[in-house]
Amino acid sequence: MKFKVGLIGFGKTGKAVAQVILQNQEFSLEWVLRQSHSLESRNVPEFLGIDSDEPGKIFSSMGTDIEELLTDNPVDFIIDFSAASSIYSYGKIASAKKIKIISAISHYSDNEIAYLKSLSNENTIFWSPNITLGVNYLLFASRYLKKIAPWVDIEIIEEHFKEKVGLSGTAIKIADALNLNQDSINAIRAGGIVGKHEVIFGFPFQTVRLIHESISREAFGNGALFVAQNLISKEVGFYHFEDILGPYFAA
């Protein structure tokens, strides 16, 4: 039996995530919820040209009743790659139905984080501003290295596509995890770079560089399904990648 997934957000990243779900043997893409009306009545496998018998129905948030959607098209997980405000439209209804929520929203306000935490009193909620497995491994490894040498010099470099505005949420999270201020983050914007993060540790007479680079947006889909696999048996609560990876590092 496959675990059923509903995907919210169908931009460039959402489409890449949908492709990964459709090709996975453990999960089934039941539906996609997007803002525009333009693809309603179509399905994701047909739109993406993928041979799949999964429903992948496309709905528009502008004309869809969320409770009706979740009742008529039940899922085990909602994976959200849309906008920060979307959680208010489906969070309570999904939580009442015990549908686990995996949010990959880059930036949440303090109010939105507080809302997620309130939902976690009755549901399993996961949030990561960067849901790729590799970048979260980099984060863990960076913490371990700083623990060994707390006096080391550290600089963070983040590279993204030319149009990206503001500092990378992932870079900010890395800086916070290492107790660095944002002056330690060096941002580069050029061309169509998907995303690259580098942490440089400057030791006397040697340098250690930890680098993660997203080759394509499908990496976000792989990360989301890795999280889903590890949330299947998790109890109600609010989870981050640290909670998912911690047991692996302990082993």
C-alpha positions as CSV (number, residue, x, y, z in Angstrom):
1,M,0.0,0.0,0.0
2,K,1.3,3.4,-0.9
3,F,1.1,6.5,1.3
4,K,-1.0,9.2,-0.3
5,V,0.4,12.7,-0.8
6,G,-1.3,16.0,-1.6
7,L,1.1,18.7,-2.9
8,I,0.5,22.4,-2.4
9,G,2.4,24.6,-4.8
10,F,3.1,23.8,-8.5
11,G,5.7,26.4,-9.6
12,K,9.2,25.3,-10.8
13,T,10.0,23.6,-7.6
14,G,6.5,22.1,-7.1
15,K,6.7,20.5,-10.6
16,A,10.1,19.0,-9.9
17,V,8.8,17.6,-6.5
18,A,5.7,16.2,-8.3
19,Q,8.0,14.3,-10.7
20,V,9.9,12.7,-7.8
21,I,6.7,11.6,-6.1
22,L,5.3,10.1,-9.2
23,Q,8.4,8.0,-9.7
24,N,8.5,6.8,-6.1
25,Q,7.2,3.3,-5.2
26,E,6.3,4.1,-1.6
27,F,4.2,7.3,-2.2
28,S,1.3,8.2,-4.5
29,L,0.6,11.7,-5.7
30,E,-3.2,12.1,-5.2
31,W,-3.6,15.8,-6.0
32,V,-1.9,19.2,-6.5
33,L,-3.3,22.5,-5.2
34,R,-2.2,25.6,-7.1
35,Q,-3.4,29.2,-7.2
36,S,-4.2,29.5,-10.9
37,H,-7.3,28.1,-12.6
38,S,-5.4,27.4,-15.8
39,L,-4.6,23.6,-15.3
40,E,-7.9,22.6,-13.6
41,S,-9.4,19.4,-14.8
42,R,-6.0,18.1,-15.9
43,N,-3.8,15.7,-14.1
44,V,-0.1,15.9,-13.2
45,P,1.2,12.8,-15.0
46,E,-0.4,13.9,-18.3
47,F,0.8,17.5,-17.9
48,L,4.4,16.4,-17.1
49,G,4.4,13.6,-19.7
50,I,5.0,10.9,-17.1
51,D,3.6,7.4,-17.5
52,S,1.8,6.9,-14.2
53,D,-1.6,5.6,-13.0
54,E,-1.6,7.9,-9.9
55,P,-4.5,10.4,-9.9
56,G,-2.4,13.6,-9.6
57,K,-5.6,15.7,-10.0
58,I,-4.9,19.5,-10.3
59,F,-7.1,21.9,-8.3
60,S,-7.1,25.6,-7.9
61,S,-7.1,27.2,-4.5
62,M,-9.2,30.0,-5.9
63,G,-12.3,27.8,-6.3
64,T,-11.6,24.8,-4.1
65,D,-13.1,24.1,-0.6
66,I,-10.3,22.7,1.4
67,E,-12.4,20.5,3.7
68,E,-14.2,19.1,0.7
69,L,-10.9,18.4,-1.1
70,L,-9.5,16.6,1.9
71,T,-12.7,14.6,2.4
72,D,-13.2,13.6,-1.2
73,N,-9.5,13.0,-1.9
74,P,-8.0,11.8,1.4
75,V,-4.2,11.8,1.9
76,D,-1.7,10.8,4.6
77,F,0.7,13.7,4.0
78,I,0.4,17.3,2.7
79,I,3.7,18.6,1.3
80,D,3.7,22.4,1.0
81,F,6.0,24.3,-1.4
82,S,3.6,27.3,-1.9
83,A,3.6,30.5,0.2
84,A,3.9,31.2,3.9
85,S,0.2,32.2,4.3
86,S,-1.1,29.0,2.8
87,I,-0.8,27.2,6.2
88,Y,-3.8,29.2,7.4
89,S,-6.0,27.8,4.7
90,Y,-5.5,24.1,5.3
91,G,-3.6,23.8,8.7
92,K,-6.6,23.3,11.1
93,I,-8.6,21.2,8.7
94,A,-5.7,18.9,7.9
95,S,-4.8,18.6,11.6
96,A,-8.3,17.7,12.5
97,K,-8.1,14.9,10.0
98,K,-4.6,13.8,11.3
99,I,-3.0,14.5,7.9
100,K,0.7,14.9,8.6
101,I,2.1,18.3,7.3
102,I,5.5,18.7,5.7
103,S,6.3,22.4,5.1
104,A,9.2,23.5,2.9
105,I,8.4,27.2,3.1
106,S,11.7,29.2,3.1
107,H,10.5,32.0,5.4
108,Y,7.8,32.1,8.1
109,S,7.1,35.0,10.3
110,D,7.1,34.5,14.1
111,N,3.2,34.4,14.0
112,E,3.2,31.7,11.4
113,I,5.8,29.6,13.3
114,A,3.6,30.0,16.4
115,Y,0.6,28.8,14.4
116,L,2.5,25.7,13.2
117,K,3.5,25.0,16.8
118,S,-0.2,25.3,17.9
119,L,-1.2,22.8,15.2
120,S,1.5,20.4,16.5
121,N,-0.5,19.9,19.7
122,E,-2.8,17.6,17.8
123,N,-0.9,16.8,14.6
124,T,2.5,15.8,13.3
125,I,4.1,18.9,11.8
126,F,7.5,19.3,10.1
127,W,9.1,22.4,8.8
128,S,12.5,23.1,7.2
129,P,13.4,26.2,5.2
130,N,15.6,23.9,3.0
131,I,14.3,20.4,2.8
132,T,17.2,18.9,0.9
133,L,18.9,16.0,2.7
134,G,22.4,17.2,1.7
135,V,22.2,20.7,3.1
136,N,20.9,19.4,6.4
137,Y,23.7,16.9,6.6
138,L,26.1,19.9,6.0
139,L,24.4,21.7,8.9
140,F,24.9,18.8,11.2
141,A,28.5,18.3,10.2
142,S,29.2,22.0,10.7
143,R,27.9,21.9,14.2
144,Y,30.0,18.9,15.0
145,L,33.2,20.5,13.7
146,K,32.6,23.7,15.6
147,K,32.0,21.7,18.8
148,I,35.4,20.1,18.3
149,A,37.1,23.5,17.6
150,P,34.9,26.3,19.0
151,W,37.6,28.9,18.3
152,V,37.8,28.3,14.6
153,D,37.2,31.1,12.1
154,I,34.0,30.5,10.1
155,E,32.6,32.1,6.9
156,I,29.5,31.1,5.0
157,I,29.0,31.6,1.3
158,E,25.6,31.2,-0.4
159,E,25.1,31.4,-4.2
160,H,21.7,31.6,-5.9
161,F,20.1,32.6,-9.2
162,K,20.3,36.3,-10.1
163,E,16.7,37.2,-9.3
164,K,16.7,35.9,-5.7
165,V,16.1,38.7,-3.2
166,G,17.5,38.8,0.3
167,L,19.8,36.4,2.1
168,S,19.2,32.7,1.8
169,G,17.0,31.3,4.6
170,T,19.3,28.3,4.7
171,A,22.4,30.4,5.1
172,I,20.7,32.3,7.9
173,K,19.8,28.9,9.6
174,I,23.4,27.7,9.2
175,A,24.6,31.0,10.8
176,D,22.2,30.7,13.7
177,A,23.1,27.0,14.3
178,L,26.8,28.1,14.5
179,N,26.0,31.1,16.7
180,L,27.3,33.5,14.0
181,N,25.8,36.8,13.0
182,Q,24.6,37.5,9.5
183,D,27.8,39.5,8.7
184,S,29.5,36.1,8.3
185,I,27.2,35.3,5.3
186,N,28.6,36.2,1.9
187,A,25.9,36.2,-0.9
188,I,26.5,35.7,-4.6
189,R,23.8,36.2,-7.2
190,A,24.6,35.1,-10.8
191,G,22.9,33.4,-13.7
192,G,20.6,30.5,-13.0
193,I,22.4,28.9,-10.0
194,V,19.8,26.7,-8.2
195,G,21.5,26.9,-4.8
196,K,24.9,26.4,-3.3
197,H,26.0,26.7,0.3
198,E,29.6,26.6,1.6
199,V,30.9,26.7,5.1
200,I,34.6,27.6,5.4
201,F,36.4,26.7,8.6
202,G,39.7,28.5,8.9
203,F,42.2,26.7,11.1
204,P,45.9,27.6,11.5
205,F,47.8,26.1,8.6
206,Q,44.7,24.3,7.1
207,T,41.2,25.0,5.9
208,V,38.1,22.8,5.9
209,R,35.3,23.5,3.4
210,L,31.9,21.8,3.6
211,I,29.9,22.4,0.4
212,H,26.4,21.5,-0.7
213,E,25.1,22.3,-4.2
214,S,21.6,21.6,-5.6
215,I,22.1,20.3,-9.1
216,S,18.3,20.4,-9.8
217,R,15.1,21.1,-8.0
218,E,14.3,17.4,-7.8
219,A,16.6,17.4,-4.7
220,F,13.8,19.1,-2.8
221,G,11.4,16.2,-3.8
222,N,13.9,13.6,-2.6
223,G,14.3,15.5,0.7
224,A,10.5,15.8,1.2
225,L,10.0,12.1,0.7
226,F,12.9,11.3,3.0
227,V,11.2,13.3,5.7
228,A,7.8,11.6,5.0
229,Q,9.4,8.2,5.3
230,N,10.8,9.2,8.7
231,L,7.6,10.8,9.9
232,I,5.4,7.7,9.3
233,S,5.8,6.4,12.8
234,K,6.3,9.8,14.5
235,E,3.9,10.9,17.2
236,V,2.1,14.3,17.4
237,G,4.7,17.1,17.6
238,F,6.7,19.8,15.9
239,Y,9.7,18.4,14.1
240,H,12.8,19.8,12.3
241,F,15.5,18.1,10.3
242,E,17.6,17.8,13.4
243,D,14.9,15.5,14.9
244,I,15.0,13.3,11.7
245,L,18.8,13.1,11.4
246,G,19.7,12.9,15.1
247,P,19.1,9.2,15.4
248,Y,21.3,8.5,12.4
249,F,24.2,10.5,13.9
250,A,23.7,8.7,17.2
251,A,24.0,5.4,15.4
